[in-house]
Amino acid sequence: MKILVAMSGGVDSSVVACMLHEQGHELIGVRFSLWVDPLAPALAQVLPSKCCTTQNISRAATVARNLGIPLRVINLEQEFKKSVVDPFLEDHKKGLTPNPCIGCNRTIKFGKLISLMRELGCEKLATGHYARVAIEKLPDGSKRVILLEAVDKKKDQSYYLYGLTQEQLMHVQFPLGSMKKTEVYELAKHFDLPLSESYRESQDLCFFPEKTPEEFLKRHLQSAIISGPIVRRDGTVVGTHEGLPLYTVGQRRGLGIGGLKIPLEVVSKNVEKNHLIVATKGEETITRVLLSDLHFISWKPDCSDPVAFECRTRSLSHRSKGRLRLMADKAIFEFDSPAPVQPAGQSLVLYRGEEIVGGGIIENESNPSRV
């Protein structure tokens, strides 16, 4: 089979390429060149957890050369800036906490990769993601593709893939989805992959060199980084924030408020007043969230009645139980038990057992109640 292999240069994609080559498939490797912050300090150290390190770039080229397969490098800097980075900045200006990896997977990574797969006459696209796909047969004889969690729950990446379509998943292979990470490292040794002792997995946002986005936001949102009061719900001022884009709902550290026996946490932002609203940790909870930009992978719940699901609001967070109620182009997810206040802009992803059904963007912070 002729397969297009996404090769970032990390251990996962390198092992995938070696596995498929050993199985006798005809491979074409591809690596994207994406936008990287030009305003970052010249001496800023690119962390080893970034996918754009020179070591990863070199490793991808070395693996392709050793396997005797072509490696295409596609420049997507402008597309990435427009589709991923710019919305990330705009959302922060609005007081949201976006998750750019979800949109990137849908439009840039898998969107462009599937197009290139067809252009090059390949039958499948293989990536190093920890997830699984399966074919489900329906009573009428038709079939649909479902997205499943990876076997290794600690490395599962299916949360970030809920935006993929049937058409995209129909052509995708995730060879590592049924493997443990320890097995992947053993295969890396078996294939004699060039991994240094300092190797770190890619984990952070890739378009700036720092581990967290604060410095990146300061560089690109100078007009929106305005200090203001940190207040409680009753208006009591308890401190000063450095700019609303630098904070997220649920944050407890770095608030600069000392001398309290019980820590405070961010529960909301008021962009119009430039207020950062805090409450005693655990004081406010929610019973539901409003979702927009809904996407369902293989089937859509009936609109007439609430449907029971489990959900996650972060990639590897504990699952919460509740019910989804559709309303035209939006939905409400009602939690069975009170949940922490959630940051608007993040994704709530729906699960049915191991299946990822779909999800949506948390549009507001719903109805906080005091414990």
DAWOWO-V487657 format. One record per residue. RES is the residue in one letter. PHI is phi as a letter, one per 20 degrees, with the letter a starting at -180 (* if undefined). OMEGA is omega in whole degrees, -180 to 180 (* if undefined). D_FIRST is the distance of its C-alpha to the first C-alpha in whole Angstrom. Layout:
res->RES phi->PHI omega->OMEGA d_first->D_FIRST
res->RES phi->PHI omega->OMEGA d_first->D_FIRST
This chain:
res->M phi->* omega->178 d_first->0
res->K phi->e omega->-172 d_first->4
res->I phi->c omega->171 d_first->6
res->L phi->e omega->-178 d_first->10
res->V phi->d omega->174 d_first->12
res->A phi->f omega->-175 d_first->16
res->M phi->c omega->178 d_first->18
res->S phi->f omega->-175 d_first->21
res->G phi->o omega->176 d_first->22
res->G phi->f omega->-178 d_first->23
res->V phi->f omega->-175 d_first->23
res->D phi->f omega->-179 d_first->21
res->S phi->f omega->178 d_first->18
res->S phi->f omega->178 d_first->18
res->V phi->f omega->178 d_first->18
res->V phi->g omega->180 d_first->15
res->A phi->f omega->-180 d_first->13
res->C phi->f omega->179 d_first->15
res->M phi->f omega->-177 d_first->13
res->L phi->f omega->177 d_first->10
res->H phi->f omega->179 d_first->10
res->E phi->f omega->179 d_first->12
res->Q phi->f omega->175 d_first->10
res->G phi->n omega->-180 d_first->8
res->H phi->f omega->173 d_first->5
res->E phi->e omega->-172 d_first->6
res->L phi->d omega->167 d_first->8
res->I phi->c omega->179 d_first->11
res->G phi->e omega->177 d_first->14
res->V phi->b omega->176 d_first->17
res->R phi->c omega->179 d_first->20
res->F phi->e omega->170 d_first->23
res->S phi->d omega->-173 d_first->26
res->L phi->d omega->-178 d_first->29
res->W phi->f omega->176 d_first->32
res->V phi->c omega->-173 d_first->35
res->D phi->g omega->179 d_first->38
res->P phi->f omega->-180 d_first->40
res->L phi->e omega->179 d_first->43
res->A phi->f omega->179 d_first->43
res->P phi->g omega->-177 d_first->45
res->A phi->g omega->-177 d_first->44
res->L phi->e omega->-180 d_first->45
res->A phi->f omega->-179 d_first->43
res->Q phi->e omega->176 d_first->41
res->V phi->f omega->-176 d_first->37
res->L phi->f omega->178 d_first->37
res->P phi->f omega->179 d_first->34
res->S phi->e omega->178 d_first->33
res->K phi->e omega->-178 d_first->31
res->C phi->e omega->-175 d_first->28
res->C phi->e omega->-180 d_first->29
res->T phi->f omega->178 d_first->31
res->T phi->f omega->179 d_first->31
res->Q phi->f omega->179 d_first->30
res->N phi->f omega->179 d_first->27
res->I phi->f omega->179 d_first->26
res->S phi->f omega->-179 d_first->27
res->R phi->f omega->179 d_first->24
res->A phi->g omega->179 d_first->21
res->A phi->f omega->-180 d_first->22
res->T phi->f omega->-180 d_first->23
res->V phi->f omega->179 d_first->20
res->A phi->f omega->180 d_first->17
res->R phi->f omega->-180 d_first->20
res->N phi->f omega->179 d_first->20
res->L phi->e omega->-179 d_first->16
res->G phi->m omega->-180 d_first->16
res->I phi->d omega->178 d_first->14
res->P phi->f omega->176 d_first->16
res->L phi->c omega->179 d_first->17
res->R phi->e omega->175 d_first->19
res->V phi->d omega->-176 d_first->22
res->I phi->d omega->179 d_first->23
res->N phi->e omega->178 d_first->26
res->L phi->c omega->-175 d_first->27
res->E phi->g omega->-176 d_first->31
res->Q phi->f omega->178 d_first->32
res->E phi->f omega->-180 d_first->30
res->F phi->f omega->179 d_first->30
res->K phi->f omega->-177 d_first->34
res->K phi->f omega->-173 d_first->34
res->S phi->e omega->-174 d_first->32
res->V phi->d omega->-173 d_first->33
res->V phi->f omega->-178 d_first->35
res->D phi->f omega->176 d_first->38
res->P phi->f omega->177 d_first->38
res->F phi->g omega->180 d_first->38
res->L phi->f omega->-180 d_first->41
res->E phi->f omega->179 d_first->43
res->D phi->f omega->179 d_first->42
res->H phi->f omega->177 d_first->44
res->K phi->f omega->-179 d_first->47
res->K phi->e omega->-180 d_first->47
res->G phi->n omega->-179 d_first->47
res->L phi->e omega->175 d_first->44
res->T phi->c omega->-174 d_first->42
res->P phi->f omega->175 d_first->38
res->N phi->c omega->-172 d_first->35
res->P phi->f omega->-177 d_first->33
res->C phi->f omega->-178 d_first->29
res->I phi->f omega->178 d_first->29
res->G phi->f omega->179 d_first->29
res->C phi->f omega->179 d_first->27
res->N phi->f omega->-175 d_first->24
res->R phi->f omega->-171 d_first->25
res->T phi->e omega->-175 d_first->25
res->I phi->e omega->-173 d_first->24
res->K phi->f omega->-175 d_first->22
res->F phi->f omega->177 d_first->19
res->G phi->f omega->-179 d_first->21
res->K phi->f omega->-178 d_first->20
res->L phi->f omega->179 d_first->17
res->I phi->f omega->178 d_first->16
res->S phi->f omega->179 d_first->18
res->L phi->f omega->177 d_first->16
res->M phi->g omega->180 d_first->12
res->R phi->f omega->-178 d_first->14
res->E phi->g omega->-177 d_first->16
res->L phi->e omega->178 d_first->13
res->G phi->m omega->178 d_first->11
res->C phi->e omega->-180 d_first->8
res->E phi->e omega->-176 d_first->7
res->K phi->c omega->171 d_first->8
res->L phi->d omega->179 d_first->11
res->A phi->d omega->177 d_first->12
res->T phi->c omega->-179 d_first->15
res->G phi->e omega->180 d_first->18
res->H phi->f omega->175 d_first->20
res->Y phi->e omega->179 d_first->22
res->A phi->a omega->179 d_first->21
res->R phi->c omega->171 d_first->19
res->V phi->c omega->179 d_first->18
res->A phi->b omega->177 d_first->19
res->I phi->e omega->179 d_first->19
res->E phi->d omega->178 d_first->23
res->K phi->e omega->-178 d_first->24
res->L phi->e omega->-178 d_first->27
res->P phi->g omega->-179 d_first->30
res->D phi->e omega->178 d_first->30
res->G phi->n omega->179 d_first->26
res->S phi->f omega->-178 d_first->24
res->K phi->c omega->173 d_first->22
res->R phi->b omega->-179 d_first->22
res->V phi->e omega->176 d_first->20
res->I phi->d omega->178 d_first->22
res->L phi->e omega->-178 d_first->22
res->L phi->c omega->174 d_first->24
res->E phi->f omega->175 d_first->25
res->A phi->f omega->176 d_first->24
res->V phi->f omega->178 d_first->25
res->D phi->e omega->-174 d_first->27
res->K phi->f omega->-180 d_first->29
res->K phi->f omega->-179 d_first->31
res->K phi->d omega->-176 d_first->28
res->D phi->g omega->-180 d_first->27
res->Q phi->d omega->-174 d_first->26
res->S phi->f omega->178 d_first->25
res->Y phi->g omega->-176 d_first->29
res->Y phi->f omega->-174 d_first->27
res->L phi->d omega->-175 d_first->25
res->Y phi->f omega->180 d_first->27
res->G phi->e omega->-179 d_first->27
res->L phi->f omega->-177 d_first->23
res->T phi->e omega->174 d_first->23
res->Q phi->g omega->-178 d_first->21
res->E phi->f omega->179 d_first->19
res->Q phi->f omega->-178 d_first->18
res->L phi->f omega->180 d_first->17
res->M phi->f omega->-175 d_first->15
res->H phi->d omega->-172 d_first->12
res->V phi->d omega->170 d_first->13
res->Q phi->c omega->174 d_first->12
res->F phi->c omega->-175 d_first->15
res->P phi->g omega->-177 d_first->14
res->L phi->e omega->-175 d_first->18
res->G phi->f omega->-179 d_first->20
res->S phi->d omega->-176 d_first->20
res->M phi->d omega->171 d_first->22
res->K phi->e omega->-180 d_first->25
res->K phi->f omega->179 d_first->26
res->T phi->f omega->178 d_first->28
res->E phi->f omega->180 d_first->24
res->V phi->f omega->178 d_first->23
res->Y phi->f omega->176 d_first->25
res->E phi->f omega->177 d_first->25
res->L phi->f omega->177 d_first->22
res->A phi->f omega->177 d_first->23
res->K phi->f omega->180 d_first->26
res->H phi->g omega->-179 d_first->23
res->F phi->e omega->178 d_first->21
res->D phi->l omega->180 d_first->24
res->L phi->f omega->-179 d_first->24
res->P phi->f omega->179 d_first->27
res->L phi->d omega->179 d_first->28
res->S phi->e omega->179 d_first->32
res->E phi->f omega->-179 d_first->35
res->S phi->e omega->-177 d_first->35
res->Y phi->g omega->176 d_first->32
res->R phi->c omega->179 d_first->32
res->E phi->f omega->176 d_first->29
res->S phi->f omega->-175 d_first->29
res->Q phi->c omega->-172 d_first->31
res->D phi->e omega->175 d_first->33
res->L phi->g omega->-165 d_first->33
res->C phi->e omega->-169 d_first->32
res->F phi->e omega->171 d_first->34
res->F phi->b omega->-172 d_first->37
res->P phi->f omega->-176 d_first->38
res->E phi->f omega->-180 d_first->40
res->K phi->f omega->-179 d_first->39
res->T phi->d omega->-172 d_first->41
res->P phi->e omega->-172 d_first->41
res->E phi->g omega->-177 d_first->45
res->E phi->f omega->177 d_first->45
res->F phi->f omega->180 d_first->43
res->L phi->f omega->178 d_first->45
res->K phi->f omega->-179 d_first->48
res->R phi->f omega->-170 d_first->47
res->H phi->d omega->180 d_first->45
res->L phi->c omega->-175 d_first->47
res->Q phi->g omega->-177 d_first->51
res->S phi->f omega->-179 d_first->53
res->A phi->e omega->180 d_first->51
res->I phi->e omega->-177 d_first->52
res->I phi->c omega->-179 d_first->56
res->S phi->f omega->-179 d_first->58
res->G phi->a omega->-175 d_first->59
res->P phi->f omega->167 d_first->61
res->I phi->e omega->-173 d_first->59
res->V phi->c omega->169 d_first->61
res->R phi->e omega->-179 d_first->61
res->R phi->f omega->-178 d_first->61
res->D phi->e omega->178 d_first->65
res->G phi->n omega->180 d_first->65
res->T phi->f omega->179 d_first->66
res->V phi->e omega->-178 d_first->65
res->V phi->d omega->-179 d_first->63
res->G phi->r omega->180 d_first->62
res->T phi->c omega->177 d_first->60
res->H phi->e omega->-176 d_first->56
res->E phi->e omega->-177 d_first->55
res->G phi->q omega->-173 d_first->53
res->L phi->g omega->-180 d_first->51
res->P phi->f omega->-177 d_first->48
res->L phi->e omega->-175 d_first->48
res->Y phi->c omega->177 d_first->48
res->T phi->c omega->178 d_first->46
res->V phi->f omega->-177 d_first->47
res->G phi->n omega->-179 d_first->48
res->Q phi->f omega->179 d_first->48
res->R phi->c omega->-179 d_first->51
res->R phi->e omega->175 d_first->51
res->G phi->m omega->179 d_first->52
res->L phi->e omega->178 d_first->55
res->G phi->m omega->179 d_first->58
res->I phi->d omega->-177 d_first->60
res->G phi->d omega->174 d_first->62
res->G phi->m omega->-180 d_first->64
res->L phi->d omega->178 d_first->63
res->K phi->f omega->180 d_first->63
res->I phi->d omega->-176 d_first->60
res->P phi->f omega->176 d_first->57
res->L phi->e omega->175 d_first->56
res->E phi->c omega->178 d_first->53
res->V phi->f omega->179 d_first->52
res->V phi->d omega->180 d_first->52
res->S phi->a omega->173 d_first->52
res->K phi->c omega->173 d_first->52
res->N phi->d omega->-174 d_first->55
res->V phi->f omega->-178 d_first->53
res->E phi->f omega->-180 d_first->56
res->K phi->e omega->-176 d_first->59
res->N phi->m omega->178 d_first->57
res->H phi->d omega->169 d_first->57
res->L phi->d omega->-173 d_first->55
res->I phi->e omega->-177 d_first->56
res->V phi->c omega->176 d_first->56
res->A phi->b omega->175 d_first->57
res->T phi->g omega->-178 d_first->58
res->K phi->g omega->178 d_first->55
res->G phi->n omega->-177 d_first->54
res->E phi->f omega->-179 d_first->57
res->E phi->d omega->176 d_first->55
res->T phi->c omega->177 d_first->52
res->I phi->c omega->177 d_first->50
res->T phi->d omega->-180 d_first->50
res->R phi->a omega->174 d_first->47
res->V phi->c omega->175 d_first->45
res->L phi->e omega->-177 d_first->44
res->L phi->d omega->173 d_first->41
res->S phi->c omega->-178 d_first->39
res->D phi->l omega->-177 d_first->36
res->L phi->f omega->175 d_first->35
res->H phi->b omega->176 d_first->31
res->F phi->d omega->-171 d_first->30
res->I phi->f omega->-174 d_first->26
res->S phi->c omega->177 d_first->26
res->W phi->b omega->-177 d_first->30
res->K phi->d omega->180 d_first->33
res->P phi->f omega->177 d_first->36
res->D phi->f omega->-178 d_first->39
res->C phi->f omega->-170 d_first->41
res->S phi->f omega->-175 d_first->45
res->D phi->c omega->174 d_first->45
res->P phi->f omega->-178 d_first->44
res->V phi->d omega->-179 d_first->41
res->A phi->f omega->177 d_first->40
res->F phi->b omega->162 d_first->38
res->E phi->d omega->-178 d_first->37
res->C phi->b omega->170 d_first->37
res->R phi->c omega->174 d_first->36
res->T phi->d omega->170 d_first->38
res->R phi->b omega->-169 d_first->36
res->S phi->g omega->-175 d_first->33
res->L phi->d omega->-180 d_first->34
res->S phi->f omega->176 d_first->37
res->H phi->f omega->178 d_first->39
res->R phi->f omega->175 d_first->38
res->S phi->d omega->179 d_first->41
res->K phi->e omega->178 d_first->42
res->G phi->a omega->-178 d_first->43
res->R phi->c omega->179 d_first->43
res->L phi->d omega->177 d_first->41
res->R phi->c omega->-178 d_first->43
res->L phi->e omega->177 d_first->42
res->M phi->b omega->-179 d_first->44
res->A phi->l omega->-177 d_first->43
res->D phi->e omega->177 d_first->40
res->K phi->c omega->180 d_first->41
res->A phi->b omega->173 d_first->42
res->I phi->d omega->173 d_first->44
res->F phi->d omega->-180 d_first->43
res->E phi->d omega->-178 d_first->46
res->F phi->f omega->176 d_first->46
res->D phi->f omega->178 d_first->47
res->S phi->c omega->178 d_first->49
res->P phi->g omega->-177 d_first->50
res->A phi->c omega->176 d_first->47
res->P phi->f omega->176 d_first->48
res->V phi->f omega->-175 d_first->48
res->Q phi->d omega->179 d_first->45
res->P phi->f omega->175 d_first->44
res->A phi->f omega->-178 d_first->44
res->G phi->o omega->177 d_first->40
res->Q phi->f omega->-180 d_first->38
res->S phi->e omega->169 d_first->36
res->L phi->d omega->-175 d_first->36
res->V phi->d omega->-174 d_first->33
res->L phi->e omega->-179 d_first->34
res->Y phi->c omega->170 d_first->32
res->R phi->c omega->-171 d_first->32
res->G phi->m omega->179 d_first->32
res->E phi->e omega->-177 d_first->29
res->E phi->e omega->172 d_first->27
res->I phi->e omega->-175 d_first->28
res->V phi->e omega->-178 d_first->29
res->G phi->r omega->-180 d_first->30
res->G phi->r omega->-180 d_first->33
res->G phi->a omega->-179 d_first->35
res->I phi->e omega->177 d_first->37
res->I phi->f omega->-172 d_first->41
res->E phi->e omega->180 d_first->43
res->N phi->b omega->-179 d_first->47
res->E phi->e omega->171 d_first->48
res->S phi->l omega->-170 d_first->49
res->N phi->d omega->-178 d_first->53
res->P phi->f omega->178 d_first->54
res->S phi->c omega->-179 d_first->56
res->R phi->e omega->179 d_first->58
res->V phi->f omega->* d_first->58
